[in-house]
Amino acid sequence: MALYHNHVGRPAVKYIRNTVIVIILLLFALATIFPIYFMVISSFGDPVEAAAINYAIFPEKISLASYKFFFDYSEHSVRWLVNSLIVATSVMVTNVVFASMAGYAFSKIRFRGSGLLFAILLCAMMIPYQVTQVPLYILFVNIFELQNTYGALIFPGIVTVYNIFLAKQFMSSIPSEILECAKVEGCNQFQIYLKIILPLSKTVLAVMAILTFMDSWNTFFWPLLVTNTMDMQTIQVGLKNFRFANSTYFAPMMAGATIAALPMFVLFFSLQRYFLEGVTVGAVKG
């Protein structure tokens, strides 16, 4: 009899446990989505100063006046979006190319000092991003005199250690026998990289491209340091122009933030499969 009650009670306990887990996950999801929801809802408010705006979770009316205000406020509004697109695309392309080359070299080409060099690169990953800003600023602004140019915005992120590490880990799982066969057929290293490594590494290249584009598009601090005119600012820096000493145009700022977030939404929902693969890519070495 006790055994019968034990078997009957287990499904009930499992059901309660699963219900609690689902509720907790829903609460976390709501906490994550709420700032995005509030940003979008606030962007449909009237373009008035922050002190006069009526904050509400469920607005009484929907208006596109703040979006019009965003584009009419400055002739540079569209330029901010174009600058962000140029910088993010350039950084994405250079990272995919150079990081994949470096990953191939570290994983499949034997040369003296490769282990030491890769260890130095891994140590560089441990240095906080903020620590490198001062020497980078001195290098690109005082020495190279590239302030307020696309070069200053693009060159510091031309390739990252994380992407090299990601490419190296993934390419290490490619069987070396395939490369040996290509060498027997007369292929040089560049031909092997171009015709074998790249086609087999589409997954990791897509993950690198997505993550790099997102990181570059959302970067605020470095573009703020190296730009001093509105026409060279990216969208993330340009939004600060809606904040003044004594007031802030909150709704137009949220309208600009919503427009700036649209590429990220499109990337996520159209390439969601690669986001999920990016969680485990390079984690298992076969």
C-alpha positions in Angstrom: 0.0 0.0 0.0 2.8 2.4 0.9 4.5 1.5 -2.4 1.3 2.5 -4.3 1.1 5.9 -2.5 4.8 6.4 -3.3 4.2 5.9 -7.0 1.1 8.1 -7.0 2.9 10.9 -5.2 5.9 11.1 -7.5 4.0 12.6 -10.5 2.4 15.2 -8.2 5.7 16.3 -6.8 7.3 16.4 -10.2 4.4 18.5 -11.5 4.7 21.0 -8.7 8.4 21.2 -9.2 8.1 21.9 -12.9 5.4 24.5 -12.3 7.6 26.3 -9.8 10.5 26.3 -12.3 8.3 27.6 -15.1 7.0 30.4 -12.8 10.6 31.4 -11.9 11.7 31.4 -15.5 8.7 33.5 -16.5 9.5 36.1 -13.8 13.1 36.2 -15.1 11.8 36.6 -18.7 9.5 39.4 -17.7 12.3 41.2 -15.8 14.5 40.9 -18.9 11.8 42.0 -21.4 10.4 44.9 -19.3 13.1 47.5 -20.0 12.8 46.8 -23.8 9.0 47.1 -23.5 9.3 50.3 -21.6 11.7 51.7 -24.1 9.4 51.0 -27.0 6.2 52.2 -25.2 8.0 55.4 -24.1 9.1 56.1 -27.7 5.5 56.6 -28.7 5.0 59.5 -26.2 4.9 63.2 -27.0 8.3 64.9 -27.6 8.3 66.9 -24.4 11.0 67.4 -21.7 11.4 64.7 -19.1 9.9 66.8 -16.4 6.6 67.1 -18.3 6.3 63.6 -19.6 3.7 61.2 -18.2 5.3 57.9 -17.4 3.0 54.9 -17.8 3.3 51.2 -18.4 0.2 51.3 -20.5 0.0 54.7 -22.3 -3.2 56.4 -23.0 -2.3 57.3 -26.6 0.2 56.2 -29.3 2.0 59.0 -31.2 4.8 58.9 -33.8 5.7 62.6 -33.0 8.9 61.6 -31.1 10.2 59.6 -34.1 9.6 62.7 -36.3 11.3 64.8 -33.6 14.3 62.5 -33.6 14.9 62.9 -37.3 14.0 66.6 -37.4 16.0 67.5 -34.3 19.3 67.2 -36.1 20.5 66.8 -39.7 22.9 64.2 -38.3 20.4 61.7 -37.1 20.6 59.6 -40.2 24.4 60.1 -40.3 24.6 58.5 -36.8 22.9 55.4 -38.1 25.1 55.3 -41.2 28.3 55.7 -39.1 27.3 52.9 -36.9 26.5 50.7 -39.9 29.9 51.5 -41.5 31.9 50.9 -38.3 30.0 47.7 -37.2 30.2 46.2 -40.7 33.9 47.0 -41.2 34.8 45.5 -37.7 32.7 42.5 -38.4 34.3 41.7 -41.8 37.9 42.3 -40.5 37.3 40.1 -37.5 35.9 37.2 -39.6 38.8 37.4 -42.0 41.8 38.0 -39.7 40.5 35.9 -36.7 39.8 32.9 -39.0 43.3 33.2 -40.5 44.9 33.4 -37.1 42.7 30.5 -35.8 43.7 28.4 -38.8 47.4 29.2 -38.1 47.2 28.3 -34.4 45.2 25.2 -34.9 46.7 23.5 -38.0 50.1 25.1 -38.8 53.1 24.1 -36.7 55.6 27.0 -36.1 58.0 27.9 -33.4 56.5 29.8 -30.5 52.9 29.2 -31.4 52.0 27.9 -28.0 53.7 30.9 -26.2 52.1 33.4 -28.6 48.7 31.9 -28.1 49.2 31.9 -24.3 50.1 35.6 -24.5 46.9 36.2 -26.4 44.8 34.4 -23.8 46.5 36.5 -21.1 45.4 39.6 -23.0 41.8 38.5 -22.7 42.1 38.8 -18.9 42.9 42.6 -19.2 39.7 44.7 -18.6 38.5 46.6 -21.6 38.6 49.9 -19.7 42.3 49.5 -18.9 43.3 49.7 -22.6 41.4 52.8 -23.3 44.1 55.3 -22.2 47.0 53.8 -24.2 44.7 53.3 -27.2 43.6 56.9 -27.0 47.2 58.1 -26.8 48.1 55.9 -29.7 45.3 56.8 -32.1 44.8 60.4 -31.2 48.2 61.8 -30.1 50.5 59.7 -32.2 48.5 58.7 -35.3 46.3 61.8 -35.1 43.2 59.9 -36.2 40.7 61.6 -33.9 37.2 62.1 -35.4 37.9 59.6 -38.2 36.5 56.2 -39.2 40.1 54.9 -38.7 39.9 55.7 -35.0 36.5 54.0 -34.7 37.5 50.9 -36.7 41.2 50.0 -36.1 41.1 49.3 -32.4 38.5 46.5 -33.0 39.9 45.2 -36.3 40.4 41.7 -34.6 39.7 40.5 -31.1 41.4 37.8 -29.1 38.1 36.2 -28.3 37.3 35.6 -32.0 40.8 34.2 -32.5 40.3 31.8 -29.6 36.8 30.9 -30.9 38.1 30.2 -34.4 41.1 28.2 -33.1 39.0 26.0 -30.9 36.6 25.2 -33.7 39.2 24.6 -36.4 41.1 22.2 -34.1 38.2 19.8 -34.5 38.6 19.7 -38.3 40.4 16.4 -39.1 44.0 17.0 -40.1 43.8 14.1 -42.6 41.7 16.3 -44.9 44.4 18.9 -45.0 47.1 16.4 -45.6 45.2 15.1 -48.6 44.9 18.6 -49.9 48.7 19.1 -49.6 49.2 15.9 -51.5 47.0 17.3 -54.3 49.3 20.3 -54.4 47.3 22.9 -52.5 49.3 25.6 -50.6 48.3 27.0 -47.2 46.2 29.8 -48.6 44.3 27.4 -50.9 43.6 25.0 -48.0 42.4 27.9 -45.9 40.2 29.3 -48.7 38.8 26.1 -50.2 38.6 23.7 -47.2 38.8 25.6 -43.9 36.3 28.4 -44.6 33.6 26.1 -46.1 33.9 23.8 -43.1 33.8 26.7 -40.6 30.6 28.4 -41.7 29.0 27.9 -38.3 31.8 29.6 -36.3 32.2 32.3 -38.9 28.5 33.1 -38.6 28.7 33.2 -34.8 31.7 35.5 -34.9 30.0 37.8 -37.4 26.8 38.1 -35.4 28.5 38.7 -32.0 31.1 41.1 -33.4 28.5 43.2 -35.2 26.3 43.4 -32.1 29.3 44.4 -29.9 30.5 47.0 -32.3 27.0 48.4 -32.9 26.4 48.8 -29.2 29.8 50.2 -28.2 29.5 53.6 -26.5 32.6 54.5 -24.6 35.3 54.4 -27.3 33.3 56.3 -30.0 32.6 58.9 -27.3 36.3 59.3 -26.6 37.5 59.7 -30.2 34.7 61.7 -31.8 34.3 65.4 -31.2 31.8 66.5 -33.9 28.2 65.3 -34.3 28.7 64.2 -37.9 31.2 61.5 -36.9 29.2 60.2 -33.9 27.6 56.7 -33.9 24.0 56.3 -33.0 24.8 55.2 -29.4 26.8 58.4 -28.8 24.4 60.6 -30.8 21.5 59.8 -28.4 23.3 61.7 -25.6 22.5 64.9 -27.6 18.9 64.7 -26.4 20.1 65.3 -22.8 20.8 68.8 -21.8 22.1 70.5 -18.5 18.6 71.0 -17.1 16.3 68.8 -19.2 16.1 65.7 -21.3 13.9 64.9 -24.3 13.1 61.5 -23.0 10.6 60.2 -25.6 12.7 61.2 -28.7 15.7 59.6 -27.0 13.7 56.4 -26.5 12.6 56.6 -30.2 16.3 56.8 -31.2 17.1 53.9 -28.9 14.3 51.8 -30.4 15.6 52.6 -33.9 19.1 51.7 -32.8 17.9 48.4 -31.4 16.0 47.3 -34.5 19.1 45.8 -36.3 19.7 43.7 -33.1 16.1 42.4 -33.2 16.4 41.6 -36.9 19.7 39.8 -36.3 18.4 37.8 -33.4 15.1 36.6 -34.9 16.6 35.9 -38.4 19.7 34.1 -37.1 18.4 32.7 -33.9 19.8 29.2 -34.8 23.3 30.6 -34.9 22.9 32.3 -31.5 22.0 29.0 -29.9 24.9 27.3 -31.7 27.2 30.0 -30.4 26.6 28.9 -26.8 28.4 25.6 -27.5 30.6 26.2 -30.5 34.2 25.4 -29.8 33.4 23.9 -26.4 33.9 20.3 -27.6 37.0 19.2 -29.3 36.4 16.1 -31.4 
